[in-house]
Amino acid sequence: MQRAARWLVTPLLALAIMLPAHTRAQSNPAEPFPLLPGLEKPVEFWKKIFATYSISQMVFFDPLDMAKIYEVQDVGEADRDSDYVNLERSRIAATHGVDIERVKAQRGIRERTEAGIKRSGRHIEYIQRVFRERGLPEELGYLPLVESSFNINARSSAGAMGMWQFMRITGKQYMRVDRTVDERIDPVESTRAAAAYLGEAYRSLGNWPLAITSYNYGRGGIARAVAEVGSDNLVDLIENYSHPYWGYAPKNFYAEFLVAVEIGKNYQQYFPGLQLDPPANFREIAVRRGASVSTLAKTTGLTLDEFLAWNPGISRKARVVPAGYQMKLPLDSSTPPLVQVTQNKPDKTIGAKSPRSVKTQIVRHRVKQGETVAQIARRYGASVERIIEANSLRRAHLLQVGALLLVPRK
């Protein structure tokens, strides 16, 4: 309790770094994120992928003219391997008399989008507050819908982690990332880090389409592309820049972001009746001196599991919380923690054994050669859809050998 007396209460508002008016990042506050001429078709395409086509549908389209959709196949939730996809691409290319490179496959992600929008209710208030306090457009708060569907536990096969999908090397530039604390999976600290990065990117690159694309491709990569093409117009870069890493994902990232903003701000239009998760209301207390995790938990009146659920960046193997760490604590005991155990809705069908919610167990599975999402789902009695959602996968048929998958099961 003596240590508790030395803590400094630091409200979230006081932690924000306010930029002077002349450095604020909105050159055109009325329209910071323009729909650039030439991106109309990609934006309309991604609207359909995000909000119309389901995970069981595979869309075959022309990547150079995204308004041209050749076929939409109902393939079910089971993943399709690359051989199947390439055979279908070859068939469709022959049918339409085009080169196979003009045929690309993309699964729908409507279910993932809906789940992400629902989860956003936990975080969007404080995310947007952080951006506003830094003089940045609050619409940037919808970027996690593209990156992770607002999934705190998202981990990519490349090593990106958390709601904002920071790589370790980049994360270290903006927050604490070590064996004790990894703030990439702390939704509050990673939001501050994302705001810092995006503000710097805007100031160095000069406009939001480039700054947002740099979140996928890197500031240095975008700067080199601008210098080589001689234009700071993103569409010019998409059409004229050539580099092995300048491919489908970075070229479409800004269009996907525009769709995320549109859906996030108008989610009832796209998902009628959807109820957002309640906001996570919390306060912050700065740890003035290093203290043991168990001591902090007891002093705050929380169990160890509750304390770690409110502070997901602290490793479960950590013994001491370092000085300077901002503890997140609930405003009252009824507030669910930042990290929750997923609850299934009661089964109301005839013959249901229990009307109570059932806790979901998360199993970690290392992908082996030749394994598919469908095979892994069957092994654990899980759903393909929920595995894809839990791991923020875009395509069920693409798994990297050695990747660690989170498998939700009862």
Summary of the structure (lengths in Angstrom):
residues: 410
radius of gyration: 22.4
end to end distance: 39.7
largest distance: 77.1
contacts: 1243
relative contact order: 0.14
helix: 44%
strand: 14%
